[in-house]
Amino acid sequence: SKELDLKLASEVVSEKKIKMLKSKDLVSLTGYTHGGCSPIGMKHKFPTIIDDSAKNFNTIYFSGGKIGYQVELKLDDLSKIIDFRLAHITK
């Protein structure tokens, strides 16, 4: 029911301004296609920020790397696979 607030997200990662990647740049930077981008297994290591509302749920869902594939994990289990931070980044 919320959406990413780029201004809040830029503050969290200490950048003046951030923007969404263009679809044409997605594969070369992440290794994933539009609709299948996952925080797990990216080509390059990017900071992963998850909205702090995720801590209110037993599990969260995120892309499994292909369109139509989803992964369900507890935040504690996800932290064993990737580094991420929780922060308020939605409005």
Short mmCIF file of the C-alpha atoms (twelve columns), coordinates in Angstrom:
data_MODEL
# 
_entry.id   MODEL 
# 
loop_
_atom_site.group_PDB 
_atom_site.id 
_atom_site.type_symbol 
_atom_site.label_atom_id 
_atom_site.label_alt_id 
_atom_site.label_comp_id 
_atom_site.label_asym_id 
_atom_site.label_seq_id 
_atom_site.Cartn_x 
_atom_site.Cartn_y 
_atom_site.Cartn_z 
_atom_site.pdbx_PDB_model_num 
ATOM 1  C CA . SER A 1  0.000  0.000   0.000   1 
ATOM 2  C CA . LYS A 2  3.088  2.253   -0.038  1 
ATOM 3  C CA . GLU A 3  5.607  3.284   -2.654  1 
ATOM 4  C CA . LEU A 4  9.312  4.016   -2.649  1 
ATOM 5  C CA . ASP A 5  10.197 7.609   -1.804  1 
ATOM 6  C CA . LEU A 6  13.387 8.366   -3.730  1 
ATOM 7  C CA . LYS A 7  14.187 11.371  -1.539  1 
ATOM 8  C CA . LEU A 8  14.049 9.277   1.652   1 
ATOM 9  C CA . ALA A 9  16.040 6.493   -0.023  1 
ATOM 10 C CA . SER A 10 18.742 8.913   -1.209  1 
ATOM 11 C CA . GLU A 11 19.158 10.192  2.355   1 
ATOM 12 C CA . VAL A 12 19.549 6.644   3.675   1 
ATOM 13 C CA . VAL A 13 22.378 5.850   1.238   1 
ATOM 14 C CA . SER A 14 23.963 9.321   1.646   1 
ATOM 15 C CA . GLU A 15 23.468 10.330  -1.977  1 
ATOM 16 C CA . LYS A 16 22.296 13.751  -3.127  1 
ATOM 17 C CA . LYS A 17 19.826 12.224  -5.586  1 
ATOM 18 C CA . ILE A 18 18.934 8.757   -6.823  1 
ATOM 19 C CA . LYS A 19 16.715 7.493   -9.625  1 
ATOM 20 C CA . MET A 20 15.359 4.215   -10.901 1 
ATOM 21 C CA . LEU A 21 17.489 2.408   -13.472 1 
ATOM 22 C CA . LYS A 22 16.318 2.472   -17.053 1 
ATOM 23 C CA . SER A 23 15.182 -0.939  -18.291 1 
ATOM 24 C CA . LYS A 24 17.872 -0.938  -20.997 1 
ATOM 25 C CA . ASP A 25 20.610 -0.652  -18.322 1 
ATOM 26 C CA . LEU A 26 19.172 -3.217  -15.932 1 
ATOM 27 C CA . VAL A 27 20.663 -6.416  -17.387 1 
ATOM 28 C CA . SER A 28 24.204 -5.041  -17.727 1 
ATOM 29 C CA . LEU A 29 24.246 -3.680  -14.172 1 
ATOM 30 C CA . THR A 30 22.318 -6.360  -12.282 1 
ATOM 31 C CA . GLY A 31 22.192 -9.426  -14.495 1 
ATOM 32 C CA . TYR A 32 18.400 -9.425  -14.204 1 
ATOM 33 C CA . THR A 33 15.632 -8.415  -16.608 1 
ATOM 34 C CA . HIS A 34 12.830 -5.977  -15.834 1 
ATOM 35 C CA . GLY A 35 10.286 -7.712  -13.596 1 
ATOM 36 C CA . GLY A 36 12.787 -10.230 -12.263 1 
ATOM 37 C CA . CYS A 37 15.322 -8.121  -10.390 1 
ATOM 38 C CA . SER A 38 16.285 -9.724  -7.082  1 
ATOM 39 C CA . PRO A 39 18.503 -8.547  -4.219  1 
ATOM 40 C CA . ILE A 40 20.163 -11.985 -4.308  1 
ATOM 41 C CA . GLY A 41 22.833 -12.750 -6.899  1 
ATOM 42 C CA . MET A 42 23.289 -9.359  -8.559  1 
ATOM 43 C CA . LYS A 43 26.264 -8.919  -10.882 1 
ATOM 44 C CA . HIS A 44 27.540 -5.951  -8.868  1 
ATOM 45 C CA . LYS A 45 27.156 -5.375  -5.156  1 
ATOM 46 C CA . PHE A 46 24.684 -2.577  -4.497  1 
ATOM 47 C CA . PRO A 47 23.470 -1.400  -1.092  1 
ATOM 48 C CA . THR A 48 20.220 -3.182  -0.281  1 
ATOM 49 C CA . ILE A 49 17.756 -1.164  1.753   1 
ATOM 50 C CA . ILE A 50 14.474 -2.721  2.852   1 
ATOM 51 C CA . ASP A 51 11.673 -0.584  4.208   1 
ATOM 52 C CA . ASP A 52 11.543 -0.880  7.975   1 
ATOM 53 C CA . SER A 53 7.896  -1.955  7.811   1 
ATOM 54 C CA . ALA A 54 9.231  -5.403  6.797   1 
ATOM 55 C CA . LYS A 55 10.075 -6.073  10.437  1 
ATOM 56 C CA . ASN A 56 6.309  -6.176  11.143  1 
ATOM 57 C CA . PHE A 57 5.930  -9.398  9.147   1 
ATOM 58 C CA . ASN A 58 7.004  -12.971 9.866   1 
ATOM 59 C CA . THR A 59 8.240  -13.360 6.285   1 
ATOM 60 C CA . ILE A 60 8.710  -11.133 3.243   1 
ATOM 61 C CA . TYR A 61 8.479  -11.884 -0.471  1 
ATOM 62 C CA . PHE A 62 10.835 -10.642 -3.160  1 
ATOM 63 C CA . SER A 63 11.707 -11.521 -6.734  1 
ATOM 64 C CA . GLY A 64 13.426 -14.833 -7.311  1 
ATOM 65 C CA . GLY A 65 15.331 -13.531 -10.336 1 
ATOM 66 C CA . LYS A 66 12.854 -14.368 -13.092 1 
ATOM 67 C CA . ILE A 67 9.429  -13.024 -13.894 1 
ATOM 68 C CA . GLY A 68 6.877  -15.052 -11.939 1 
ATOM 69 C CA . TYR A 69 9.373  -16.450 -9.417  1 
ATOM 70 C CA . GLN A 70 9.069  -15.287 -5.816  1 
ATOM 71 C CA . VAL A 71 11.096 -16.078 -2.696  1 
ATOM 72 C CA . GLU A 72 9.609  -16.038 0.808   1 
ATOM 73 C CA . LEU A 73 12.046 -15.671 3.728   1 
ATOM 74 C CA . LYS A 74 12.300 -14.404 7.268   1 
ATOM 75 C CA . LEU A 75 14.480 -11.291 7.520   1 
ATOM 76 C CA . ASP A 76 16.887 -13.237 9.752   1 
ATOM 77 C CA . ASP A 77 17.313 -15.866 7.040   1 
ATOM 78 C CA . LEU A 78 17.780 -13.220 4.336   1 
ATOM 79 C CA . SER A 79 20.520 -11.621 6.454   1 
ATOM 80 C CA . LYS A 80 22.484 -14.887 6.194   1 
ATOM 81 C CA . ILE A 81 22.528 -14.519 2.389   1 
ATOM 82 C CA . ILE A 82 22.955 -10.768 1.757   1 
ATOM 83 C CA . ASP A 83 23.814 -7.613  3.679   1 
ATOM 84 C CA . PHE A 84 20.903 -5.183  3.954   1 
ATOM 85 C CA . ARG A 85 19.682 -2.343  6.124   1 
ATOM 86 C CA . LEU A 86 16.199 -1.565  7.318   1 
ATOM 87 C CA . ALA A 87 15.171 2.076   6.958   1 
ATOM 88 C CA . HIS A 88 12.085 4.188   6.394   1 
ATOM 89 C CA . ILE A 89 12.058 4.627   2.583   1 
ATOM 90 C CA . THR A 90 8.353  4.633   1.688   1 
ATOM 91 C CA . LYS A 91 5.512  7.107   1.757   1 
# 
